[in-house]
């Protein structure tokens, strides 16, 4: 039993190290595509969501994320915006207030898809509430 209590932590540490070593770096062409569009940005994190890559970044003007396909084409951008920048004021904040009593808007993002479609994601506790560019409710997603 004593050997097992010593061996178990060693096995767990080894497993954890092996899991970490499977982390992949973003491909050079995707990193280059990001730097071309955001030369002054600092990449906070790369998410490998096979088959796409997402760069979370910040620079002096904005904070957001850019998602690339395997060919380094942008398929989606997300920009963190202020609540005051939401379209059709005050319709979206009023919708949140009415449908989710007691909730406060934690953050807002403007999302643009490759095809030009724009949506707005409003973060509240444990959820994102999605609206179209006209301010119409579309969906509720778990966060």
Backbone as CSV, one residue per row, in Angstrom:
resi,resn,N_x,N_y,N_z,CA_x,CA_y,CA_z,C_x,C_y,C_z
1,UNK,0.827,-1.203,0.000,0.000,0.000,0.000,0.866,1.258,0.000
2,UNK,1.958,1.197,0.771,2.837,2.349,0.850,3.448,2.650,-0.521
3,UNK,3.801,1.583,-1.279,4.366,1.779,-2.618,3.346,2.423,-3.548
4,UNK,2.089,2.013,-3.408,1.042,2.574,-4.253,0.848,4.062,-3.974
5,UNK,0.912,4.443,-2.685,0.712,5.857,-2.345,1.858,6.730,-2.856
6,UNK,3.015,6.147,-3.057,4.142,6.895,-3.625,4.076,6.873,-5.149
7,UNK,3.705,5.732,-5.710,3.674,5.565,-7.152,2.541,6.344,-7.814
8,UNK,1.389,6.431,-7.179,0.231,7.105,-7.769,0.503,8.565,-8.118
9,UNK,1.077,9.384,-7.212,1.365,10.776,-7.598,2.350,10.878,-8.768
10,UNK,3.327,9.956,-8.820,4.301,9.970,-9.918,3.591,9.694,-11.243
11,UNK,2.676,8.722,-11.248,1.918,8.399,-12.457,1.067,9.594,-12.879
12,UNK,0.413,10.236,-11.923,-0.454,11.371,-12.242,0.358,12.535,-12.806
13,UNK,1.531,12.790,-12.241,2.381,13.874,-12.739,2.850,13.546,-14.154
14,UNK,3.259,12.311,-14.381,3.697,11.892,-15.713,2.581,12.038,-16.721
15,UNK,1.373,11.645,-16.353,0.227,11.765,-17.255,-0.029,13.231,-17.584
16,UNK,0.031,14.079,-16.566,-0.182,15.514,-16.781,0.864,16.112,-17.699
17,UNK,2.111,15.698,-17.561,3.172,16.202,-18.430,2.965,15.725,-19.857
18,UNK,2.555,14.497,-20.026,2.297,13.985,-21.372,1.145,14.723,-22.018
19,UNK,0.110,15.066,-21.261,-1.010,15.812,-21.821,-0.555,17.184,-22.284
20,UNK,0.278,17.825,-21.479,0.761,19.150,-21.825,1.623,19.103,-23.089
21,UNK,2.404,18.051,-23.248,3.294,17.972,-24.397,2.521,17.802,-25.702
22,UNK,1.244,17.440,-25.648,0.439,17.292,-26.851,-0.083,18.636,-27.354
23,UNK,0.112,19.714,-26.591,-0.314,21.053,-27.018,0.444,21.431,-28.282
24,UNK,-0.286,21.906,-29.271,0.332,22.275,-30.537,0.442,23.787,-30.649
25,UNK,1.484,24.224,-31.316,1.652,25.638,-31.607,0.885,25.962,-32.885
26,UNK,0.427,27.192,-33.003,-0.273,27.611,-34.214,0.687,27.519,-35.402
27,UNK,0.190,27.051,-36.550,1.038,26.963,-37.748,1.556,28.335,-38.163
28,UNK,2.724,28.352,-38.762,3.378,29.604,-39.167,2.517,30.452,-40.092
29,UNK,1.815,29.822,-41.044,1.007,30.604,-41.984,-0.166,31.294,-41.288
30,UNK,-0.698,30.669,-40.245,-1.799,31.275,-39.499,-1.283,32.414,-38.624
31,UNK,-0.123,32.209,-38.001,0.489,33.280,-37.211,0.809,34.471,-38.115
32,UNK,1.345,34.204,-39.301,1.671,35.286,-40.250,0.413,36.032,-40.688
33,UNK,-0.668,35.297,-40.937,-1.930,35.943,-41.330,-2.433,36.849,-40.213
34,UNK,-2.330,36.391,-38.980,-2.753,37.222,-37.847,-1.903,38.493,-37.783
35,UNK,-0.581,38.337,-37.849,0.322,39.486,-37.730,0.129,40.486,-38.871
36,UNK,-0.270,40.003,-40.045,-0.525,40.890,-41.178,-1.688,41.841,-40.873
37,UNK,-2.747,41.326,-40.253,-3.922,42.142,-39.952,-3.831,42.887,-38.622
38,UNK,-3.000,42.380,-37.725,-2.878,42.983,-36.381,-1.401,43.089,-35.999
39,UNK,-0.632,43.926,-36.699,0.817,43.970,-36.469,1.223,44.433,-35.073
40,UNK,0.396,45.206,-34.398,0.755,45.733,-33.078,0.084,44.983,-31.933
41,UNK,-0.599,43.907,-32.250,-1.351,43.185,-31.223,-0.457,42.222,-30.446
42,UNK,-0.888,41.969,-29.237,-0.274,40.947,-28.402,-1.232,39.769,-28.351
43,UNK,-0.749,38.604,-28.736,-1.578,37.406,-28.671,-1.605,36.924,-27.224
44,UNK,-2.802,36.866,-26.676,-2.967,36.406,-25.301,-3.001,34.881,-25.237
45,UNK,-3.588,34.286,-26.297,-3.749,32.834,-26.273,-4.148,32.349,-27.658
46,UNK,-3.617,31.204,-28.058,-4.073,30.500,-29.255,-4.924,29.332,-28.814
47,UNK,-6.108,29.197,-29.364,-6.966,28.034,-29.114,-6.965,27.165,-30.359
48,UNK,-6.594,25.912,-30.173,-6.612,24.935,-31.257,-7.945,24.220,-31.183
49,UNK,-8.869,24.618,-32.029,-10.208,24.033,-32.059,-10.367,23.338,-33.407
50,UNK,-9.516,22.332,-33.606,-9.420,21.650,-34.894,-10.774,21.531,-35.580
51,UNK,-10.860,21.934,-36.821,-9.785,22.296,-37.762,-9.485,23.790,-37.813
52,UNK,-9.934,24.565,-36.848,-9.696,26.010,-36.871,-8.804,26.431,-35.705
53,UNK,-8.220,27.615,-35.855,-7.388,28.223,-34.817,-7.988,29.567,-34.440
54,UNK,-8.010,29.858,-33.149,-8.524,31.142,-32.678,-7.426,31.854,-31.898
55,UNK,-7.162,33.101,-32.284,-6.194,33.943,-31.583,-6.957,34.945,-30.729
56,UNK,-6.767,34.894,-29.418,-7.305,35.919,-28.532,-6.194,36.956,-28.380
57,UNK,-6.546,38.228,-28.565,-5.517,39.253,-28.616,-5.984,40.556,-27.985
58,UNK,-5.017,41.433,-27.824,-5.286,42.799,-27.400,-4.250,43.707,-28.064
59,UNK,-4.634,44.931,-28.310,-3.688,45.954,-28.738,-4.144,47.275,-28.149
60,UNK,-3.501,48.359,-28.536,-3.843,49.644,-27.917,-5.243,50.124,-28.253
61,UNK,-5.851,49.590,-29.320,-7.170,50.048,-29.748,-8.303,49.104,-29.396
62,UNK,-8.028,47.793,-29.289,-9.120,46.839,-29.139,-8.673,45.544,-28.475
63,UNK,-9.685,44.778,-28.104,-9.470,43.448,-27.557,-10.453,42.531,-28.274
64,UNK,-10.001,41.361,-28.664,-10.904,40.474,-29.386,-10.310,39.127,-29.683
65,UNK,-10.880,38.489,-30.697,-10.422,37.179,-31.142,-10.644,37.073,-32.647
66,UNK,-9.766,36.331,-33.299,-9.885,36.072,-34.721,-9.768,34.565,-34.914
67,UNK,-10.695,34.002,-35.693,-10.675,32.568,-35.963,-10.293,32.350,-37.417
68,UNK,-9.347,31.424,-37.622,-8.830,31.100,-38.945,-9.150,29.652,-39.307
69,UNK,-9.398,29.419,-40.600,-9.544,28.047,-41.067,-8.140,27.462,-41.301
70,UNK,-8.077,26.220,-41.737,-6.792,25.541,-41.918,-5.923,26.187,-42.995
71,UNK,-6.532,27.003,-43.872,-5.801,27.682,-44.937,-5.441,29.119,-44.584
72,UNK,-5.578,29.484,-43.319,-5.239,30.814,-42.792,-6.187,31.909,-43.261
73,UNK,-7.414,31.537,-43.624,-8.437,32.516,-43.968,-9.246,32.865,-42.723
74,UNK,-9.571,34.136,-42.561,-10.391,34.558,-41.424,-11.813,34.062,-41.639
75,UNK,-12.350,33.374,-40.638,-13.736,32.920,-40.738,-14.644,33.625,-39.731
76,UNK,-14.034,34.274,-38.721,-14.844,35.009,-37.741,-13.944,35.943,-36.954
77,UNK,-14.481,37.138,-36.654,-13.802,38.052,-35.732,-14.763,38.398,-34.604
78,UNK,-14.213,38.581,-33.434,-14.983,39.003,-32.264,-14.274,40.208,-31.675
79,UNK,-15.012,41.285,-31.481,-14.458,42.484,-30.856,-15.225,42.791,-29.584
80,UNK,-14.509,43.014,-28.512,-15.143,43.427,-27.270,-15.555,44.881,-27.447
81,UNK,-16.822,45.156,-27.154,-17.350,46.517,-27.286,-18.008,46.931,-25.972
82,UNK,-18.253,48.214,-25.854,-18.967,48.738,-24.694,-20.471,48.544,-24.896
83,UNK,-21.205,48.454,-23.819,-22.659,48.331,-23.892,-23.265,49.475,-24.706
84,UNK,-22.689,50.653,-24.589,-23.195,51.824,-25.318,-23.013,51.693,-26.833
85,UNK,-22.178,50.766,-27.294,-21.932,50.560,-28.718,-22.882,49.538,-29.347
86,UNK,-23.748,48.941,-28.532,-24.721,47.991,-29.074,-25.699,48.722,-29.983
87,UNK,-26.145,48.081,-31.055,-27.098,48.743,-31.944,-28.471,48.856,-31.298
88,UNK,-29.254,49.772,-31.811,-30.651,49.922,-31.409,-30.821,50.133,-29.905
89,UNK,-30.066,51.097,-29.384,-30.166,51.426,-27.962,-31.553,51.966,-27.664
90,UNK,-32.173,51.695,-26.601,-31.761,50.779,-25.542,-32.402,49.395,-25.661
91,UNK,-32.780,48.959,-26.850,-33.554,47.725,-27.019,-32.862,46.481,-26.453
92,UNK,-31.583,46.283,-26.754,-30.906,45.070,-26.289,-30.750,45.079,-24.767
93,UNK,-30.233,46.148,-24.162,-30.150,46.150,-22.699,-31.523,45.995,-22.029
94,UNK,-32.552,46.574,-22.611,-33.906,46.422,-22.049,-34.394,44.979,-22.158
95,UNK,-34.081,44.323,-23.256,-34.450,42.916,-23.431,-33.801,42.069,-22.330
96,UNK,-32.524,42.300,-22.100,-31.800,41.554,-21.054,-32.444,41.818,-19.698
97,UNK,-32.727,43.067,-19.415,-33.315,43.449,-18.134,-34.682,42.788,-17.928
98,UNK,-35.480,42.709,-18.986,-36.822,42.142,-18.904,-36.808,40.612,-18.831
99,UNK,-36.027,39.978,-19.697,-36.019,38.513,-19.799,-35.132,37.836,-18.765
100,UNK,-34.187,38.561,-18.225,-33.249,38.000,-17.248,-33.178,38.932,-16.037
101,UNK,-34.283,39.004,-15.278,-34.325,39.938,-14.142,-33.186,39.681,-13.154
102,UNK,-32.614,40.749,-12.696,-31.533,40.658,-11.718,-30.162,40.452,-12.345
103,UNK,-30.108,40.154,-13.627,-28.827,39.966,-14.314,-28.282,41.306,-14.783
104,UNK,-26.988,41.396,-14.808,-26.314,42.573,-15.335,-25.465,42.137,-16.523
105,UNK,-25.361,42.997,-17.508,-24.507,42.721,-18.656,-23.062,42.764,-18.183
106,UNK,-22.347,41.654,-18.411,-20.947,41.564,-17.994,-19.993,42.013,-19.098
107,UNK,-20.324,41.658,-20.338,-19.507,42.096,-21.473,-20.318,41.956,-22.757
108,UNK,-19.838,42.625,-23.792,-20.507,42.601,-25.099,-19.446,42.381,-26.176
109,UNK,-19.832,41.610,-27.192,-18.941,41.375,-28.323,-19.696,41.556,-29.629
110,UNK,-19.027,42.160,-30.573,-19.533,42.245,-31.936,-18.837,41.132,-32.713
111,UNK,-19.629,40.248,-33.326,-19.096,39.088,-34.033,-19.406,39.240,-35.521
112,UNK,-18.357,39.121,-36.340,-18.554,39.178,-37.788,-18.062,37.883,-38.418
113,UNK,-18.954,37.240,-39.159,-18.644,35.989,-39.849,-18.005,36.293,-41.208
114,UNK,-17.422,35.280,-41.785,-16.768,35.380,-43.094,-17.697,35.945,-44.168
115,UNK,-18.983,35.602,-44.081,-19.947,36.063,-45.089,-20.451,37.489,-44.831
116,UNK,-19.930,38.148,-43.791,-20.324,39.514,-43.476,-21.450,39.635,-42.463
117,UNK,-22.040,38.516,-42.063,-23.105,38.530,-41.057,-22.547,39.040,-39.733
118,UNK,-23.278,39.961,-39.124,-22.865,40.522,-37.837,-23.895,40.147,-36.783
119,UNK,-23.400,39.673,-35.649,-24.240,39.416,-34.483,-23.574,40.051,-33.269
120,UNK,-24.341,40.117,-32.192,-23.838,40.661,-30.937,-24.068,39.634,-29.849
121,UNK,-23.002,39.336,-29.089,-23.099,38.384,-27.989,-22.992,39.147,-26.681
122,UNK,-24.013,38.968,-25.856,-24.083,39.656,-24.576,-23.862,38.632,-23.473
123,UNK,-22.811,38.834,-22.686,-22.467,37.899,-21.613,-23.200,38.282,-20.333
124,UNK,-23.943,37.314,-19.779,-24.502,37.434,-18.441,-24.032,36.193,-17.692
125,UNK,-24.436,36.010,-16.479,-23.976,34.880,-15.683,-24.247,33.551,-16.376
126,UNK,-23.162,32.881,-16.793,-23.251,31.544,-17.371,-23.868,31.434,-18.752
127,UNK,-24.157,32.557,-19.400,-24.833,32.521,-20.703,-24.344,33.641,-21.604
128,UNK,-24.487,33.391,-22.900,-24.341,34.441,-23.891,-25.682,34.560,-24.605
129,UNK,-26.182,35.767,-24.686,-27.430,36.040,-25.377,-27.052,36.675,-26.717
130,UNK,-27.545,36.095,-27.814,-27.130,36.512,-29.149,-28.251,37.280,-29.843
131,UNK,-27.864,38.413,-30.453,-28.779,39.276,-31.200,-28.226,39.498,-32.594
132,UNK,-29.116,39.738,-33.554,-28.645,40.069,-34.894,-28.333,41.565,-34.962
133,UNK,-27.875,42.017,-36.120,-27.480,43.416,-36.298,-28.644,44.380,-36.158
134,UNK,-29.872,43.867,-36.316,-31.063,44.705,-36.158,-31.530,44.760,-34.701
135,UNK,-30.817,44.068,-33.823,-31.184,44.066,-32.411,-32.214,43.017,-32.041
136,UNK,-32.486,42.070,-32.929,-33.470,41.017,-32.690,-32.815,39.822,-31.983
137,UNK,-33.480,39.320,-30.940,-32.999,38.147,-30.210,-32.875,36.960,-31.158
138,UNK,-31.760,36.233,-31.086,-31.555,35.033,-31.912,-31.452,33.759,-31.089
139,UNK,-30.660,33.813,-30.016,-30.336,32.563,-29.332,-29.756,32.834,-27.951
140,UNK,-29.778,31.790,-27.148,-29.109,31.792,-25.846,-28.149,30.613,-25.863
141,UNK,-26.877,30.870,-25.549,-25.861,29.834,-25.553,-25.228,29.729,-24.168
142,UNK,-24.956,28.495,-23.736,-24.212,28.371,-22.470,-22.798,28.886,-22.660
143,UNK,-22.256,29.470,-21.613,-20.895,29.984,-21.703,-19.950,29.036,-21.009
